[in-house]
């Protein structure tokens, strides 16, 4: 962020240029409009990235990857609704939610890279890709630590709403606890995230209720959606050894301790909607592992391919 | 900050540095928000600190939302404004804590929003304990910034930027934006 050296000349001249075409504003005005760009600023500029007492850097970084990947992969999936939602308001709502999560992902991946630089994939010498982008765009599928809930296709609007309700309820519970993390950066991200997730959860819960009590068709679709999404709910409260470790160190949260709280909340939404809590078996581990171990659903490969293809084709690209 | 030669000289230099920092702050405070250009960053409450260290102006800002895409533009605008006003060395830092709240928008900023047809946020509800679920539609006691009518309806909690909700006035029928309480 403090680095303002090289691209200043562009800006100075741009100030005085009369724009002749609508595209001129996109060119030569520096790179600050590009999310994935050159001369990228450090989103944690000026913050103390020291490892808190009693914590170990490797586990902290792994934990940040887990929370960051949940947000990153879900943000990517949700952003597929942009220009395709049932109406303009929901198009904008889902895009905003994706953007909030992308913002959380960026800081969490930056935190992961700062805590354990060895995690960051090596790029060709001279590559301008910042560490958080290297983590997002240059890791292989089995290096991602997100839960499998966030991977599958968006399905219809009902599937999206059910998944968002479960995701936001669980993440809001995590972030509320994480606000007391001994890692000042995680705590700060959590405090801001809580305010954002509150809107996401309310949005999903209201739509859940509307679909449940709407028409026969909307209710039919909602109930069908529950059977699609619910099998991935159990994984959210399955404690990974890293989560147990960071919880013990005062840095993170053991998700198993949130089960009751999230269950009660979902029960509240189901209750007013006249919907029974599904009684479906959870999707089991694959070869003894789940998303947190890098074992993902078949939806993950194509998702990553689309998300990463441009960045990977141009590791030295300046955008 | 300033090397002290003698107590007197030190005091004088300290005063000068203080005045210089105050002037840099005045310059930084004139930079406007890229999404809400009627507000300065100071009005919006995202300009946290401006200090001067060894000739470098260090500006601290905070994001409204974590995914706020305007942060990089704010940084660039601050650097250019300060540079145009005789401060060649500028560093912009991010502070996440304490988190920005819509309560940080100044009274002057609220008037500027209203004058430009944007409804200002009410007080953010910051109750302790678990965040409560709100299943009923949000009710805010707000008025249409164009005609003043209180007969308004929420069309979406998510607006064209992360920080705004969308409303419609049922009296004059105009849509308007409301800066969300956060």
Interface residues (C-beta under 8 A of the other chain):
Chain A: X1 X2 X4 X8 X11 X12 X15 X30 X32 X33 X35 X41 X43 X44 X45 X46 X47 X89 X90 X92 X93 X95 X96 X97 X99 X100 X101 X102 X103 X104 X106 X107 X172 X176 X184 X185 X187 X188 X189 X191 X192 X193 X194 X195 X196 X198 X199 X201 X202 X203 X205 X206 X209 X261 X265 X268 X269 X272
Chain B: X58 X60 X63 X65 X66 X67 X68 X69 X71 X72 X73 X75 X76 X79 X80 X83 X90 X91 X92 X93 X94 X95 X96 X97 X98 X99 X100 X130 X131 X133 X134 X135 X137 X138 X155 X156 X157 X158 X159 X160 X162 X166 X180 X182
